[in-house]
């Protein structure tokens, strides 16, 4: 039980993206609203976060028998690699053209 809780704390509170997303990104966007709209923005972001993460966990649980097959993981790895190469190509192209 302690290992599960420690893992959850490590994944959430020790993850630098948690602070980057909530403080920098959402804070800068939310700071553009009036005081009355900030409450609605905060509630909307919290609702979206709950829906997103519960959706991911439910989807992962329901797809786990299929995703546990080695061939499926290989296909996913190839698709991710192709996407990363494509993005790298676009970034290199933009850098070479100076723009």
N, C-alpha and C positions, 0 to 999 in steps of 0.2 A: 504494500500500500504506500509506504514511504517513497519507494522508487518511482511509482507512478506520479505521485504528487510532485516530487522533485523534478521529474522530467517535464511535467506540465509547467512548472514555474520556470524552468530553464528555457523552454521553447517560447514562452510568452514574455516574461519580464526581462530575460537576458538577451532578447532578440533586439538588435539595434533598429530594425525596421519598424518595430512597434512605436518607438519614439519618433522616428523620422516621419512616419505616416501620420500619427496623431498630432504631434506638436507642430511640425513644420508644414506639412501639406494641408491637413484639415484646419490647423490653426490659422494659416494664412488665408485660406478660402473663407473660413467662418468669420474672420476679422473684417471682411468686406461688407458684411450684412449689418443692418440696424440691430439694436438690442432686442427688439421684439422678434426679429427673424432668426436671431442666433439660437434661440431655444428650439425653434422648429428645425433648424439645420442640425443641431446637436442630436435631437431625437431621431431625425431621419438617418443620420449617419450611424447611430447606434442600432436602429432597426435594420438597416442595410447590412451592417456587420453581422448581426445575429443570423439573418436570413442566409447570408453568404456562407458563414462558417458551418452552420447546421446543415445547409445544403451540401457542402463539400463532404461533411462527415457521413451524412446519409447516403450520398452518391457513392462514396468510397466503400461503405459497408455493403451496399447492394451490388456493386461491381467487383468486389474482392475475389469471388471465385474466378471470374473471367480475367481480372488483372494479375492473378497469381501465376498464370501460365507464362513460361519463359519466352515463348514466341511472341506473345502480345507485348511483353516488356521490351523485347528487341525492336519491334515495330515502333513503339512509342519512342524509344531511344533514337532510332533513325530519324523519325519525324522531328524530334526536338533538335537533333544535330543539324538537320537540313534548315530548319528555321533559324538557328543561330548562325549558320554559314551565310544564309541570305541576308540577315541583318548586318552581319560583319561586312558583306559585300557592299551593301547600300551605304554604310558608314564610311568605308574606304573610298567608294566612288564619290561621295559628297566631299570628303577630305581632299581627294586628288583634284577635284574641280574647284576647290577653294570656297566651298560654300556652305 
